[in-house]
Amino acid sequence: MSEAAGGWGSGSPVPQRAPWSLVATTAALCLVTVTSVWTAGAAPMSREEKQKLGNQVLEMFDHAYGNYMEHAYPADELMPLTCRGRVRGQEPSRGDVDDALGKFSLTLIDSLDTLVVLNKTKEFEDAVRKVLRDVNLDNDVVVSVFETNIRVLGGLLGGHSLAIMLREKGEYMQWYNDELLQMAKQLGYKLLPAFNTTSGLPYPRINLKFGIRKPEARTGTETDTCTACAGTLILEFAALSRFTGATIFEEYARKALDFLWEKRQRSSNLVGVTINIHTGDWVRKDSGVGAGIDSYYEYLLKAYVLLGDDSFLERFNTHYDAIMRYISQPPLLLDVHIHKPMLNARTWMDALLAFFPGLQVLKGDIRPAIETHEMLYQVIKKHNFLPEAFTTDFRVHWAQHPLRPEFAESTYFLYKATGDPYYLEVGKTLIENLNKYARVPCGFAAMKDVRTGSHEDRMDSFFLAEMFKYLYLLFADKEDIIFDIEDYIFTTEAHLLPLWLSTTNQTTAKKNTTSEYTELDDSNFDWTCPNTQILFPNDPLYAQSIREPLKNVVDKSCPRGIIRVREESFRSGAKPPLRARDFMATNPEHLEILKKMGVSLIHLKDGRVQLVQHAIQAASSIDAEDGLRFMQEMIELSSQQQKEQQLPPRAVQIISHPFFGRVVLTAGPAQFGLDLSKHKETRGFVASSKPYNGCSELTNPEAVMGKIALIQRGQCMFAEKARNIQNAGAIGGIVIDDNEGSSSDTAPLFQMAGDGKDTDDIRIPMLFLFSKEGSIILDAVREYEAVEVLLSDKARDRDPEIEGEEQPFSEQESQNQSAEQSTPGSQEEDVAEQGSPESPRGSHLGPSPPADMDSAAGAAPSPQDLTPPEDREPASLDGECTDLDNQPPEQSETEEDASPSVSWGKKVQPIDSILADWNEDIEAFEMMEKDEL
């Protein structure tokens, strides 16, 4: 989005096909009016403090960009933990997330216009020269069409836009002759073969050198793509057409958007997550505003802003009405089924939806934007960052955080729309958290797990393209920027395209006569700047009054409004729906409720019990909805049980000079020894054991005495290694994988199992590191000799200001206590694994099934053993209360995480079997719904 877009969202006039200079000017007037309201109700941040924070953002960018140029360039991205570049094919594959890498110096191209926004014009000129000299777009590599479009094509166009602006000013870029535009045009033609489908939707991937379908291309067999992947092309492709006069790019992007619009579900006006590019059939029929769909909605509205085509606004408003009708459950945004939009498709949200409050500002719908943004901010305050996915009761669903910028984007636009200094304080918190938890000596590292504070060896290009741009603009005054930001619109990657393109080389679009727009409330088509008395009615504290009820929404066990409930039924005295955690198969009342919801219990001959739901047998449509929700909760409850039976990851934090706690490595726990989740962390210097495998009595006990021993995996049992280093006087142990190149980025974590004997004698903590993470410690030992680490269940806070201090952490030695935990198992070195799902930006986030614990590994009681419901007390579902007005006392963390096991037969049934049965039933139910439609 652009600042003009921010003002526009505040309600500035947008006459049909109006001159954009007028739009930008009036937008600024609206912003001034709104800001004046807010300064009357809240103490503004001083200009000195804003300048200080802006300068801090500049220093952070220099740290990230400088380390990329020093240690990674011309590679696509920086690996900040190992201080080297990530080159496609030279590192272990990370799956779809690597499709953004094309050996075209991705981070440099993605950062071009950021350099100008941050007033680094000399660095920008140098960067453009490097791009023109070094970047090759004709590489034999398969890349994502979506990522290459928004990052590389968008980066080249954004760089060109600001290069010609600087050239016109007369000081910089006088030598520039549209070379970046020529590169963009070359790349555009390389992407065009992806559109060779009957539908006009592009293939998701393309080979930069060989295109599609050729044997050497290694792509072109895909059948599906995500809605955002096909619907996030129009800004870049239209800009390329308007800049060059080659209309083919805009025509192809328009055709893809037209097809998606035609394939929307007509009764709900929603679109699914993935679609077949040949037939147009929806493959995933859930719908939301997060991953897989997000930027499709964004580009419909922004295409209207940039191109002035009314049809894009009409389509957006039609979709927006459906989103607010079905998906918006303030302050939540929950996915629903496109055919049954009153049914939630999941009970968790992904981090990419954080862009949506900013889009609502552009729309001019301020209240829900404030609500959702505040909810997200509360989640961030709890976890320091926004987890990749979190549940409706705000627990972590996926723990990664790849330094996504969407929340900072929405913060910027809410500040521009309201002028409320509260959002400056939010931005300040983001800056502090990045420096405190993500900053490492060679840049900023993504969070592997927000719960432990462990790092991942990645710094995505979008971090430099977007995060620093939005944070700097948040604190900058107009005179701090060398050009008028209101003359531009932001793409989804925050690249800047000039609004004057709307009147240049216009493409004549054919009228879509087959589209029928749903009749909507007239308020969806308001194109005038509303009086601030309407936006903030007679109350300068309007936004604060919206935020206030949400201040403790994350900490409460049952916040009002978190789960859509049937308020009318509650007021009439009806009981809330039966939740999966409350259900007991021996309770006749529960069985009657199941019958009312259309859920049947079938006792199979082998002793198993099967749950089946038939909506047609439910007492009402509301009961049918409750029944499907109950089935989904059962599946998620069982999955959660499996996850909670697993030991969570641990952290190895390097706290000595020059790391000072900034490098945090994800470690696997042991099922024996000191439990770091229950006892104080262990701190000490590291020393390699001799023999390195630790399989016999150590020959260098004096070297490991009082230290944390480094041992290599292999040749004997983990427990045997632990006993040998413990006997030598070590206070802890780190086992490093002997499989060279292994990494927690690409492999599930190990849980070190016992040896089948009593392990109560092992009193020291033991952690496991893959080869890549272990080599970071070994390299540090070779370079600095004395390396001190902290073994803990979660990384300790660290402050960037202590870098100059010799000992930033307390000198107090931690006391080691014996762990009372034994796990009988096999006579081999076995492991139990836990998954770590990866969620590539821009592609859909799918649920990752929990990995099974290896029962031979001496694991804790297997989650496959089910406790009969009559042997337990019923537990209430987190986020559900019997009395919404009287909140129960807040449960402890242990109580919240405890998940009772459930079974309904005399014979024990594996959970995988139950899940398979239920998934079959739900799929059958969905097919029945399709047949009915």
ZAMARGU-4260 file (C-alpha; in steps of 0.2 Angstrom, whole numbers, plus 5000, padded with zeros to 4 digits):
<rodrens>
0) 5000/5000/5000 | 5005/5018/4998 | 5003/5033/5009 | 4990/5039/4997 | 4982/5022/5000
5) 4983/5025/5018 | 4974/5042/5017 | 4962/5034/5004 | 4957/5021/5017 | 4953/5035/5029
10) 4940/5040/5017 | 4947/5052/5004 | 4937/5056/4989 | 4940/5043/4975 | 4930/5050/4960
15) 4929/5037/4946 | 4944/5039/4935 | 4949/5055/4944 | 4967/5062/4942 | 4978/5054/4954
20) 4986/5070/4959 | 4970/5076/4966 | 4967/5059/4975 | 4984/5060/4984 | 4981/5079/4988
25) 4964/5076/4996 | 4970/5060/5004 | 4983/5071/5013 | 4969/5083/5019 | 4959/5068/5026
30) 4974/5062/5036 | 4978/5079/5043 | 4960/5080/5049 | 4960/5063/5057 | 4977/5066/5065
35) 4971/5083/5073 | 4957/5073/5082 | 4970/5061/5090 | 4982/5073/5096 | 4968/5081/5106
40) 4965/5064/5115 | 4983/5056/5117 | 5000/5063/5121 | 5010/5063/5105 | 5027/5056/5104
45) 5040/5070/5103 | 5049/5073/5087 | 5066/5069/5095 | 5060/5052/5100 | 5053/5049/5083
50) 5069/5054/5075 | 5079/5043/5087 | 5068/5028/5083 | 5070/5032/5064 | 5089/5032/5066
55) 5088/5016/5075 | 5079/5008/5060 | 5092/5015/5049 | 5106/5007/5059 | 5096/4990/5059
60) 5094/4991/5040 | 5113/4994/5039 | 5117/4979/5050 | 5106/4968/5039 | 5110/4975/5022
65) 5129/4977/5026 | 5131/4959/5032 | 5121/4953/5016 | 5133/4962/5005 | 5148/4957/5015
70) 5145/4939/5018 | 5132/4933/5005 | 5131/4944/4989 | 5129/4939/4975 | 5119/4924/4983
75) 5101/4926/4984 | 5099/4927/5003 | 5110/4928/5019 | 5112/4914/5031 | 5115/4925/5047
80) 5120/4911/5059 | 5134/4904/5048 | 5138/4921/5040 | 5137/4915/5022 | 5126/4916/5007
85) 5112/4904/5003 | 5114/4897/4985 | 5101/4886/4978 | 5107/4868/4976 | 5122/4870/4988
90) 5111/4869/5004 | 5099/4856/5009 | 5082/4859/5001 | 5069/4867/5011 | 5055/4862/4999
95) 5043/4876/4992 | 5052/4890/5002 | 5067/4888/4990 | 5057/4892/4975 | 5059/4910/4978
100) 5078/4908/4975 | 5083/4909/4957 | 5102/4914/4958 | 5098/4932/4954 | 5104/4941/4969
105) 5086/4941/4976 | 5090/4951/4992 | 5099/4965/4983 | 5085/4967/4970 | 5071/4966/4983
110) 5080/4980/4993 | 5083/4993/4979 | 5068/5005/4983 | 5070/5002/5002 | 5087/5011/5000
115) 5079/5026/4992 | 5065/5027/5005 | 5079/5027/5019 | 5088/5041/5010 | 5102/5030/5005
120) 5103/5037/4987 | 5122/5034/4985 | 5120/5016/4991 | 5105/5014/4979 | 5116/5020/4964
125) 5129/5008/4968 | 5116/4994/4970 | 5109/4997/4953 | 5126/4996/4945 | 5129/4979/4954
130) 5112/4973/4948 | 5116/4978/4930 | 5133/4971/4931 | 5131/4955/4940 | 5113/4948/4939
135) 5109/4935/4926 | 5090/4931/4923 | 5094/4916/4912 | 5098/4903/4925 | 5093/4884/4923
140) 5083/4885/4939 | 5064/4882/4943 | 5056/4896/4952 | 5040/4901/4959 | 5030/4912/4947
145) 5022/4921/4962 | 5038/4925/4972 | 5048/4930/4956 | 5034/4942/4951 | 5032/4951/4968
150) 5050/4951/4973 | 5061/4951/4957 | 5049/4959/4944 | 5042/4971/4958 | 5059/4975/4964
155) 5066/4979/4947 | 5050/4990/4943 | 5051/4999/4960 | 5070/5002/4957 | 5066/5009/4940
160) 5052/5020/4947 | 5063/5028/4960 | 5078/5029/4948 | 5069/5040/4935 | 5062/5050/4950
165) 5080/5053/4956 | 5086/5056/4938 | 5073/5070/4936 | 5079/5078/4952 | 5096/5081/4943
170) 5108/5075/4957 | 5109/5056/4956 | 5106/5043/4942 | 5110/5054/4928 | 5118/5040/4919
175) 5103/5029/4920 | 5095/5024/4904 | 5080/5013/4909 | 5091/4998/4911 | 5081/4991/4926
180) 5066/4992/4915 | 5074/4982/4901 | 5078/4969/4914 | 5060/4969/4920 | 5054/4967/4903
185) 5066/4952/4900 | 5060/4944/4915 | 5042/4947/4911 | 5044/4938/4894 | 5052/4923/4904
190) 5036/4922/4915 | 5024/4923/4901 | 5025/4904/4896 | 5018/4900/4913 | 5001/4907/4907
195) 4999/4893/4893 | 4984/4885/4901 | 4966/4884/4895 | 4960/4894/4910 | 4973/4908/4909
200) 4979/4904/4926 | 4998/4902/4927 | 5007/4887/4932 | 5014/4889/4949 | 5033/4886/4944
205) 5043/4890/4928 | 5061/4887/4923 | 5069/4903/4920 | 5080/4896/4905 | 5069/4883/4898
210) 5051/4888/4902 | 5037/4875/4904 | 5035/4857/4899 | 5051/4855/4890 | 5060/4839/4897
215) 5075/4850/4903 | 5062/4862/4911 | 5058/4850/4925 | 5041/4858/4928 | 5025/4860/4919
220) 5016/4845/4927 | 5008/4854/4941 | 4989/4855/4941 | 4985/4866/4956 | 4990/4884/4961
225) 4985/4895/4976 | 4972/4909/4973 | 4985/4922/4979 | 4998/4914/4967 | 4987/4917/4952
230) 4978/4933/4958 | 4994/4943/4963 | 5001/4948/4946 | 4990/4963/4940 | 5000/4977/4948
235) 5017/4972/4942 | 5012/4966/4925 | 5001/4981/4922 | 5015/4992/4927 | 5027/4983/4916
240) 5014/4986/4901 | 5011/5004/4906 | 5030/5008/4907 | 5035/4999/4891 | 5019/5000/4880
245) 5019/4981/4878 | 5001/4977/4883 | 5003/4958/4883 | 5008/4958/4901 | 4993/4967/4908
250) 4981/4957/4897 | 4988/4940/4904 | 4986/4946/4922 | 4968/4953/4919 | 4963/4936/4911
255) 4969/4927/4927 | 4959/4938/4938 | 4944/4937/4927 | 4944/4918/4928 | 4946/4918/4947
260) 4931/4930/4948 | 4921/4919/4937 | 4925/4904/4948 | 4920/4911/4965 | 4907/4902/4974
265) 4891/4912/4969 | 4881/4909/4984 | 4894/4915/4997 | 4905/4926/4985 | 4920/4917/4993
270) 4935/4909/4984 | 4945/4894/4990 | 4963/4892/4994 | 4969/4881/4979 | 4962/4879/4962
275) 4965/4867/4947 | 4973/4878/4933 | 4966/4868/4919 | 4948/4864/4925 | 4945/4878/4937
280) 4938/4866/4950 | 4942/4871/4968 | 4954/4859/4976 | 4954/4867/4994 | 4937/4874/4997
285) 4941/4883/5013 | 4942/4902/5013 | 4950/4915/5023 | 4961/4931/5022 | 4977/4923/5026
290) 4990/4912/5017 | 4985/4906/5000 | 4972/4920/4997 | 4978/4936/5005 | 4985/4946/4992
295) 4972/4942/4979 | 4960/4953/4989 | 4974/4966/4991 | 4977/4967/4972 | 4959/4969/4968
300) 4958/4985/4978 | 4975/4991/4973 | 4972/4988/4955 | 4957/5000/4956 | 4969/5013/4964
305) 4983/5011/4951 | 4973/5007/4935 | 4956/5016/4939 | 4946/5001/4933 | 4929/5001/4942
310) 4927/4983/4939 | 4941/4979/4951 | 4933/4989/4965 | 4916/4981/4962 | 4924/4964/4964
315) 4933/4969/4979 | 4918/4976/4988 | 4908/4960/4983 | 4921/4949/4991 | 4923/4961/5006
320) 4905/4960/5010 | 4907/4941/5011 | 4922/4942/5022 | 4914/4953/5034 | 4898/4942/5034
325) 4906/4925/5036 | 4925/4926/5040 | 4926/4941/5052 | 4922/4936/5070 | 4929/4951/5078
330) 4943/4952/5083 | 4946/4935/5074 | 4947/4931/5056 | 4943/4912/5054 | 4943/4902/5038
335) 4926/4895/5033 | 4920/4883/5019 | 4915/4892/5003 | 4899/4881/5001 | 4894/4882/5020
340) 4901/4898/5025 | 4893/4897/5042 | 4905/4883/5046 | 4922/4886/5052 | 4935/4876/5043
345) 4948/4878/5056 | 4951/4884/5074 | 4968/4892/5071 | 4974/4907/5061 | 4990/4910/5052
350) 5002/4925/5053 | 4999/4931/5035 | 4982/4938/5039 | 4991/4952/5049 | 4991/4962/5033
355) 4972/4963/5033 | 4969/4977/5045 | 4980/4988/5033 | 4969/4983/5019 | 4954/4988/5029
360) 4961/5005/5032 | 4963/5007/5013 | 4944/5001/5012 | 4940/5014/5025 | 4933/5001/5038
365) 4943/5007/5053 | 4934/4998/5068 | 4937/4980/5063 | 4955/4985/5058 | 4958/4992/5075
370) 4951/4976/5083 | 4960/4963/5074 | 4977/4973/5075 | 4975/4975/5094 | 4972/4956/5095
375) 4987/4952/5085 | 4997/4964/5096 | 4992/4955/5112 | 4998/4939/5104 | 5015/4947/5100
380) 5016/4954/5118 | 5014/4936/5124 | 5026/4928/5112 | 5038/4942/5107 | 5033/4939/5089
385) 5018/4933/5079 | 5019/4914/5078 | 5016/4907/5060 | 5000/4900/5067 | 4990/4902/5083
390) 4974/4895/5090 | 4958/4904/5094 | 4963/4903/5112 | 4980/4911/5107 | 4991/4896/5110
395) 5005/4892/5098 | 5000/4881/5083 | 5016/4883/5073 | 5030/4891/5082 | 5041/4898/5068
400) 5042/4917/5064 | 5052/4921/5048 | 5052/4940/5053 | 5037/4943/5043 | 5032/4962/5040
405) 5013/4961/5038 | 5010/4967/5056 | 5022/4982/5054 | 5013/4986/5038 | 4996/4987/5046
410) 5003/4997/5061 | 5009/5010/5049 | 4993/5012/5040 | 4983/5012/5056 | 4994/5026/5062
415) 4992/5036/5045 | 4973/5034/5046 | 4971/5038/5065 | 4986/5048/5070 | 4985/5039/5086
420) 5003/5039/5095 | 4998/5022/5102 | 5004/5014/5085 | 5021/5023/5087 | 5023/5014/5103
425) 5018/4997/5095 | 5031/5001/5082 | 5044/5004/5096 | 5040/4987/5103 | 5043/4979/5086
430) 5060/4987/5085 | 5065/4982/5103 | 5060/4964/5100 | 5069/4963/5084 | 5085/4969/5092
435) 5083/4959/5108 | 5078/4942/5101 | 5082/4941/5082 | 5098/4951/5080 | 5114/4941/5078
440) 5132/4946/5073 | 5129/4943/5055 | 5111/4951/5053 | 5094/4946/5059 | 5089/4928/5061
445) 5072/4921/5059 | 5064/4913/5075 | 5064/4894/5074 | 5053/4893/5089 | 5045/4909/5097
450) 5043/4899/5113 | 5061/4895/5116 | 5069/4909/5107 | 5079/4898/5096 | 5085/4904/5079
455) 5084/4898/5061 | 5098/4901/5049 | 5088/4912/5037 | 5085/4930/5033 | 5072/4932/5019
460) 5073/4945/5007 | 5056/4952/5011 | 5063/4957/5028 | 5074/4971/5020 | 5061/4975/5006
465) 5046/4978/5019 | 5050/4978/5037 | 5062/4992/5037 | 5052/5002/5025 | 5036/5002/5035
470) 5045/5005/5052 | 5055/5020/5045 | 5040/5027/5037 | 5030/5025/5053 | 5042/5037/5062
475) 5047/5048/5048 | 5039/5065/5045 | 5036/5071/5027 | 5052/5081/5026 | 5062/5066/5031
480) 5059/5058/5014 | 5067/5064/4998 | 5051/5062/4988 | 5032/5062/4990 | 5027/5045/4995
485) 5009/5049/4992 | 5013/5048/4973 | 5016/5030/4974 | 5006/5014/4979 | 5014/4999/4988
490) 5014/4982/4980 | 5012/4967/4992 | 5031/4966/4993 | 5031/4985/4997 | 5038/4990/4981
495) 5033/5007/4974 | 5024/5010/4958 | 5019/5028/4953 | 5001/5033/4952 | 5004/5042/4936
500) 5004/5025/4927 | 4985/5026/4928 | 4984/5037/4913 | 4999/5030/4903 | 4998/5017/4889
505) 4981/5011/4895 | 4975/4994/4891 | 4957/4993/4884 | 4949/4979/4894 | 4935/4970/4887
510) 4919/4972/4897 | 4915/4956/4907 | 4897/4953/4902 | 4896/4937/4911 | 4899/4944/4928
515) 4884/4947/4939 | 4888/4958/4955 | 4878/4954/4970 | 4867/4968/4977 | 4876/4974/4992
520) 4873/4987/5005 | 4877/5004/4998 | 4890/5008/5012 | 4902/4996/5003 | 4903/5008/4988
525) 4905/5025/4998 | 4918/5035/4988 | 4918/5051/4998 | 4929/5056/5013 | 4918/5054/5028
530) 4918/5067/5042 | 4929/5063/5056 | 4913/5064/5067 | 4908/5048/5058 | 4924/5039/5059
535) 4927/5044/5077 | 4910/5050/5083 | 4912/5065/5095 | 4926/5056/5104 | 4945/5058/5102
540) 4948/5042/5111 | 4937/5032/5099 | 4951/5020/5094 | 4956/5018/5112 | 4938/5013/5117
545) 4939/5000/5103 | 4955/4993/5109 | 4952/4993/5128 | 4940/4978/5129 | 4954/4968/5120
550) 4968/4973/5131 | 4968/4956/5140 | 4960/4945/5127 | 4975/4934/5125 | 4978/4931/5144
555) 4960/4928/5148 | 4955/4909/5148 | 4938/4914/5141 | 4938/4931/5133 | 4921/4937/5127
560) 4918/4936/5108 | 4932/4924/5104 | 4922/4910/5098 | 4906/4913/5088 | 4892/4908/5100
565) 4873/4908/5097 | 4869/4923/5108 | 4851/4922/5105 | 4850/4904/5111 | 4861/4908/5126
570) 4849/4922/5131 | 4834/4911/5129 | 4842/4899/5142 | 4849/4886/5130 | 4865/4877/5134
575) 4881/4880/5124 | 4886/4867/5111 | 4895/4851/5118 | 4913/4853/5116 | 4925/4838/5112
580) 4935/4840/5128 | 4919/4839/5138 | 4912/4823/5129 | 4911/4807/5139 | 4904/4791/5130
585) 4896/4785/5146 | 4886/4801/5149 | 4868/4798/5142 | 4865/4817/5141 | 4880/4818/5129
590) 4875/4804/5118 | 4858/4813/5116 | 4866/4829/5111 | 4876/4819/5098 | 4861/4812/5091
595) 4853/4829/5090 | 4869/4835/5081 | 4867/4821/5068 | 4882/4812/5075 | 4880/4793/5077
600) 4891/4781/5087 | 4894/4765/5078 | 4901/4750/5088 | 4912/4740/5076 | 4915/4721/5078
605) 4933/4723/5083 | 4929/4734/5098 | 4932/4751/5090 | 4919/4765/5090 | 4916/4775/5075
610) 4909/4793/5074 | 4899/4798/5059 | 4889/4814/5056 | 4875/4816/5044 | 4869/4833/5043
615) 4852/4828/5037 | 4849/4819/5053 | 4852/4834/5064 | 4838/4842/5073 | 4841/4859/5064
620) 4854/4868/5054 | 4862/4875/5069 | 4864/4858/5077 | 4871/4852/5061 | 4884/4866/5062
625) 4888/4861/5080 | 4890/4843/5075 | 4903/4847/5061 | 4912/4858/5073 | 4912/4844/5086
630) 4920/4832/5074 | 4933/4844/5069 | 4937/4847/5087 | 4939/4829/5090 | 4952/4827/5077
635) 4962/4843/5083 | 4960/4837/5101 | 4968/4820/5097 | 4982/4828/5087 | 4985/4840/5101
640) 4986/4825/5113 | 5000/4818/5102 | 5010/4834/5102 | 5008/4837/5120 | 5015/4820/5124
645) 5031/4825/5115 | 5045/4834/5124 | 5046/4852/5117 | 5063/4858/5109 | 5076/4866/5120
650) 5088/4880/5117 | 5107/4881/5117 | 5112/4900/5118 | 5130/4906/5115 | 5132/4919/5128
655) 5151/4923/5127 | 5160/4936/5117 | 5156/4941/5103 | 5139/4932/5103 | 5132/4939/5120
660) 5117/4928/5119 | 5112/4933/5101 | 5114/4916/5094 | 5101/4903/5099 | 5102/4885/5092
665) 5087/4873/5092 | 5091/4858/5102 | 5082/4841/5104 | 5079/4836/5122 | 5083/4819/5131
670) 5071/4807/5139 | 5083/4806/5154 | 5094/4817/5164 | 5090/4834/5171 | 5074/4841/5164
675) 5077/4859/5159 | 5059/4863/5159 | 5058/4860/5178 | 5075/4865/5184 | 5086/4880/5182
680) 5096/4882/5166 | 5114/4875/5165 | 5128/4887/5161 | 5146/4884/5157 | 5160/4884/5145
685) 5161/4870/5132 | 5175/4857/5129 | 5176/4843/5117 | 5177/4825/5125 | 5191/4813/5121
690) 5187/4801/5114 | 5175/4812/5104 | 5161/4799/5103 | 5161/4798/5122 | 5158/4779/5121
695) 5172/4775/5134 | 5180/4783/5149 | 5186/4800/5145 | 5205/4802/5143 | 5204/4821/5146
700) 5193/4823/5162 | 5202/4838/5167 | 5197/4847/5151 | 5178/4844/5154 | 5178/4845/5173
705) 5165/4859/5177 | 5161/4861/5159 | 5148/4856/5146 | 5155/4842/5136 | 5154/4841/5117
710) 5151/4823/5110 | 5148/4816/5093 | 5133/4805/5090 | 5136/4787/5086 | 5144/4770/5091
715) 5135/4769/5107 | 5119/4773/5117 | 5115/4791/5122 | 5114/4786/5140 | 5131/4778/5140
720) 5139/4795/5133 | 5130/4804/5147 | 5137/4793/5160 | 5154/4794/5154 | 5155/4813/5153
725) 5146/4814/5170 | 5159/4803/5178 | 5172/4815/5171 | 5164/4829/5180 | 5155/4837/5166
730) 5140/4848/5171 | 5130/4845/5155 | 5132/4837/5137 | 5129/4842/5119 | 5128/4828/5107
735) 5132/4834/5089 | 5125/4823/5075 | 5138/4814/5065 | 5128/4815/5049 | 5137/4830/5040
740) 5125/4843/5034 | 5110/4838/5044 | 5100/4853/5051 | 5085/4857/5061 | 5079/4867/5046
745) 5076/4852/5036 | 5075/4837/5048 | 5063/4834/5063 | 5071/4836/5080 | 5078/4821/5089
750) 5073/4816/5107 | 5087/4806/5114 | 5080/4790/5121 | 5087/4779/5136 | 5096/4763/5135
755) 5082/4752/5142 | 5090/4753/5159 | 5087/4763/5174 | 5093/4781/5170 | 5090/4789/5187
760) 5109/4789/5189 | 5110/4802/5175 | 5109/4819/5184 | 5116/4831/5170 | 5106/4839/5156
765) 5109/4832/5139 | 5104/4841/5122 | 5105/4836/5104 | 5111/4847/5090 | 5111/4843/5071
770) 5127/4845/5062 | 5124/4862/5055 | 5120/4869/5072 | 5134/4860/5081 | 5146/4866/5068
775) 5142/4884/5074 | 5148/4880/5091 | 5163/4870/5085 | 5168/4885/5073 | 5166/4897/5088
780) 5178/4886/5099 | 5191/4886/5085 | 5190/4905/5083 | 5188/4910/5101 | 5193/4895/5112
785) 5183/4900/5127 | 5165/4898/5122 | 5151/4899/5135 | 5134/4893/5132 | 5117/4892/5141
790) 5107/4876/5141 | 5088/4880/5144 | 5070/4876/5139 | 5069/4894/5132 | 5082/4907/5127
795) 5085/4920/5140 | 5082/4939/5136 | 5097/4948/5130 | 5100/4967/5127 | 5109/4974/5112
800) 5116/4987/5123 | 5127/4975/5132 | 5138/4970/5117 | 5152/4980/5124 | 5152/4972/5141
805) 5163/4957/5145 | 5150/4947/5154 | 5132/4952/5150 | 5125/4938/5160 | 5125/4934/5178
810) 5140/4925/5185 | 5130/4914/5196 | 5133/4896/5193 | 5117/4886/5191 | 5114/4872/5202
815) 5112/4855/5194 | 5099/4844/5202 | 5096/4826/5198 | 5081/4822/5186 | 5069/4809/5192
820) 5064/4802/5175 | 5067/4785/5168 | 5061/4778/5152 | 5063/4760/5148 | 5066/4756/5130
825) 5076/4746/5117 | 5094/4741/5118 | 5098/4752/5103 | 5101/4770/5100 | 5084/4775/5095
830) 5076/4792/5094 | 5058/4800/5094 | 5055/4814/5082 | 5044/4829/5083 | 5039/4839/5067
835) 5042/4856/5063 | 5031/4862/5048 | 5038/4875/5036 | 5027/4888/5029 | 5033/4896/5013
840) 5028/4914/5012 | 5014/4916/4999 | 5009/4898/4997 | 4995/4890/5007 | 4998/4884/5025
845) 4992/4867/5027 | 4990/4858/5044 | 5005/4847/5048 | 5000/4830/5056 | 5009/4826/5072
850) 5024/4814/5070 | 5022/4798/5080 | 5033/4794/5094 | 5044/4779/5092 | 5037/4767/5105
855) 5053/4757/5105 | 5063/4773/5109 | 5059/4773/5128 | 5047/4787/5126 | 5035/4793/5138
860) 5018/4785/5138 | 5012/4783/5120 | 4998/4794/5115 | 4991/4779/5106 | 4986/4772/5123
865) 4969/4779/5127 | 4961/4782/5144 | 4943/4777/5145 | 4932/4793/5149 | 4925/4785/5164
870) 4942/4786/5172 | 4944/4804/5171 | 4936/4820/5176 | 4928/4830/5161 | 4939/4845/5156
875) 4933/4861/5149 | 4939/4867/5132 | 4951/4882/5132 | 4941/4898/5127 | 4924/4891/5132
880) 4915/4896/5148 | 4898/4891/5155 | 4896/4909/5161 | 4902/4923/5149 | 4899/4936/5162
885) 4909/4928/5176 | 4926/4922/5170 | 4933/4908/5180 | 4950/4910/5188 | 4965/4909/5176
890) 4972/4891/5174 | 4990/4888/5176 | 5000/4884/5161 | 5001/4866/5165 | 4982/4865/5167
895) 4979/4873/5150 | 4991/4861/5141 | 4984/4846/5149 | 4974/4836/5136 | 4964/4821/5142
900) 4964/4805/5132 | 4947/4798/5126 | 4941/4781/5120 | 4924/4774/5117 | 4927/4755/5117
905) 4934/4741/5127 | 4948/4738/5114 | 4962/4751/5113 | 4961/4759/5096 | 4976/4769/5088
910) 4973/4787/5086 | 4979/4786/5068 | 4965/4774/5065 | 4952/4786/5073 | 4959/4801/5063
915) 4958/4791/5047 | 4940/4786/5051 | 4934/4804/5055 | 4943/4812/5041 | 4934/4799/5029
920) 4918/4804/5037 | 4921/4822/5035 | 4926/4820/5017 | 4911/4810/5014 | 4900/4824/5022
925) 4908/4837/5011 | 4905/4827/4996 | 4887/4825/5001 | 4886/4844/5003 | 4893/4846/4985
930) 4880/4834/4979 | 4866/4844/4987 | 4873/4860/4980
</rodrens>
